[in-house]
Structure formats: C-alpha cells, structure tokens
Amino acid sequence: MANRSYLYSADSMPNATEIPKGIRCISEHNWDIPLAHKLMVGRGTTIVPSMIWNPPIGIAADYADGAALLRDLLSAVGKGLEDDAEFAECVARTTAHLEKQQAKYFVLETGEIVSMSGDDPAASVRRLASEDIPDAVAKAEAAIAGQNDEWLASVRADWQTHFASFYSEALYFSFPG
C-alpha cells in the first residue's frame, strides 16, 4: 500500500473538538505531497488538527485563492504543451473537479507522508507550512509572471509528477455526509 497525501475541501477548518461539516474529497497522491497540493494550500496557510490522525499535522488554506493559483500555473505550463492531449485532459479533469467540490477551505492531510521520514511529524508539518509551501508558491508566482522560465520548463517536463494526482469524490479516507 502506498503512503499518500490527501486533499479535501471543507466549509470550516478542523479544530481541536470536531472535524468540519461538509467535507468533500479532492485528491490523493502516492508517496509525496505534489506541487499541485502545495499550491492549493498556499494561500492563507495554517496548521490545523488532523481530521484523520492525532497530532496537529493538517494544513488548511483558502480554497478560492489556492485553486486560482493552481489554474494560473496550469495555464502557464500549458503554453509549452499545446499538443499534449494527456496534459489537456488532466487540466480539464482537475479544473472540473475543483469547481464541483468547491468549499471555503482546502484541508491537506499529511500524516502518511510526514511519518515516512522518521522525523517528528509536527515539526515536519511546521517546516512544510513555513518553508516548502511558501517556496513553491513563490516559484509558481514568478513563473506565472514570466520571471522563472527555467523552473517552469522543469515543471513542464515532469508535469505528471506535479499535477496527475488521483482526483475523485471518494478517497482512501472519505468522510460520511
């Protein structure tokens, strides 16, 4: 079984006493937290209690702004992949799913990924929220503005790793209702 990162949308953020209402499944990705997940939780990023595990290793962020950032980067990446039908299909499937599962917040569940390293999971999530996610956002913003062509070319060359996650209404961890 693969370790995965899980991305959900919700109408409220998880807190210490309850999980949010109206949780919708967005995506899961094997063995990593992909660039797409990092960008979607890149606006208004905050560490929250996990909806699945005990430590505070969830990350929540603004849904509309994170989805817009991802769409803008997909557009920039696509300018070099106009003849790639597989990329076009991935973008269409991803954007349609994001529109369908829209809510106020994204919630990224990191537990399976951060536990793989053997480091303290909470410390790993703090580093993810304070360093890795802001770094990914800054690189994406620069690429969108036409100021980071080398990074954009590397993302374009390996777009499946960054964007071809499993998007579905049902993930390995799904929530009732």
Buried (B, 14 or more C-beta within 10 A) or exposed (E): EEBBBBBBBBEBBBEEEEBBEEBBBBBBBBEBBBBBBBBBBBBBBEBBBBBBBEBBBBBBBBBBBBBBBBBBBBEBBBEBBEEBEEBEEBBEEBBEBBEEBEBBBBBBBBBBBBBEEEEBBEEBBBBBBEEBBBEBBEBBBBBBEEEBEEBBEBBBEEBEBBBBBEBBEEBBBEBEE
